Structures are given as C-alpha cells and as structure tokens.
Amino acid sequence: MFGLNGQQRFFVCDQPADMRKGFDGLSGLVTNYMGGALTSGDAFIFLGKRLDRLKILVWEPTGFMLYYKRLESGTFHLPKGQGASIHLSYSEFCLLIEGLEVQVTRRRKRFGSS
C-alpha cells in the first residue's frame, strides 16, 4: 500500500544526511548509525544539511519506498532528542512534514493506550 499512517513508528536521524544518498546509502545509515530494523515497516526520516530537504525511507511488503520533500521557502526544524534517532508520534511527524516546529514533550497516558 502506498502511504504513511499512524500505525507506523517514525524515527528522525539526529544528524544531517547527504541528500544525494538513495536507497542503499540511507539503508546503511539506518542499520549502522540509527540501529533500526530496515524491514520493520518503520519510517526513517533524514534531513539535509540546509534543513530544506527531507527524505523518508520505508519498507513496504514489496520493497522500499523513498519519499522526498523540498520546501520552497523556510526550513524543517530538527526536533531535540537523545540518541542517534528521535522517535516521533504520527501527529509530530505531520507537523514536521508541514515545516512546523516539533517539540517532543512528555506524553500523557490516554484512555486505551499503553
């Protein structure tokens, strides 16, 4: 299926990535730097050095998908976090994609969530 949804986990690489990297280069960053599992279905997000470009690498049942977005003006905001990757919720991911500032804060427990 084509698309990203709230059932996936989203991880942002904490260091700028070379936007010339494709499937293999970004896969190497996921396994060697971020410590992620490539075929988990998680979305791995990479920002360029100038913070105006973003790539998302996702495994789908038939292979990898690579999403690419370039802002015409302004920049993406790299959220603060600990470790090589920063975990985002789906709503935080949507804010990031729109070019809005994402602040990862303490999440309160909601009914029916664990």
Secondary structure, 3 states (H helix, E strand, C coil): CCCCCCCCCEEEECCCCCCCCCHHHHHHHHHHHHCCCHHHCCEEEEECCCCCEEEEEEEECCEEEEEEEECCCCCCCCCCCCCCEEEECHHHHHHHHCCCCCCCCCCCCCCCCC
